[in-house]
Amino acid sequence: MYSLQHSVEDFKLFEAIADIAFMAGQKGFFSGDSREDIAEFISWAKEFEAIHEDTNWDEVDYISVVDAFTTNKLRIDLQ
C-alpha cells in the first residue's frame, strides 16, 4: 500500500508553491503553457525556501516577503 508521508520541509515547499502560484495568478500571469508555468513556480518556490531557510517567520511577515519575491520574479520573467 502506498503511504504519503511528508516532512515539514515538504509542507513549507508546498505552501510556497501554492502562494507563488496564487499571487502570480492574481497579477494576471500566464505564459500560455500551464505546465511550464507550474514548473517555473516549483523552481521559484525551491529558490524562495533556500533563501529563507533560516528566516524566523514569527519575526518577519511571510505574506509580504513571498509577495515581493513573486513580484520580482514576474518582473524578471516578463522581460
N, C-alpha and C positions, 0 to 999 in steps of 0.2 A: 504494500500500500504506500502511496506517495504522501509525504507529510511536508507541509510548508512550515519551515522554521526560519525566522529571520532575526538578525542581530539588531541591536539598537542603531548601529551604523546604517544598516539596510533601511530601516524606517526613516532615519534622517534623510537619506538619499531620496527615498520615495516622496517624502514631504517636499523636498526641494524641487524635484521634477514636477510635481503637481503645481506648486506655487509658481514656478517659472512658466509652465505651460499656460496656466490661468492668466497670469499677468501679460504674457505675450498676446494671448487671445483678446484680452481686454484692450490692448493697444492696437488691435487690428492686424497683427502679424499673421501672414500666411504666405509661404513661398510658392504655393501651387502644388507642393508634394508633401502630403501629410507624413509619410514615412520618413522623409528626410528631416522634416521639422522635429518629429519625435526623437530621432537620433541626435539632432542638434541639442534639444532640451536635455537629454540624458547627459550628453557631453558637458554642457554648461553646468548642470547640477553637480556632476563629479568635480568640476573645477571649483564651484562655489563651496562645496564641502571641504575640499582640500585647503582652500584659502582660509576658511573659517573653522578649521579643525579644533583650534583652541579658544574660539570665541565663547565668552560666557553670555549666553542669551538671557540670563537674568539681569544683566547689566546693559545689554545692547538690544535695541528694538529689531527683532528678526525681520518683520514685515518691511520696514524701511530699508534695511540692508539688502534683502533679496529683491525688492523693487528697484533699487538703484542699480544693482548688479544686472538685472534683466534689462532695464532701460539702456544701460551701457552696451550690453551685448547686442541688443536690437539695433542700436545706432551703428555699431561696428559692422554688423551683419548686413545692414541695408545699404552700406556704402559701396 
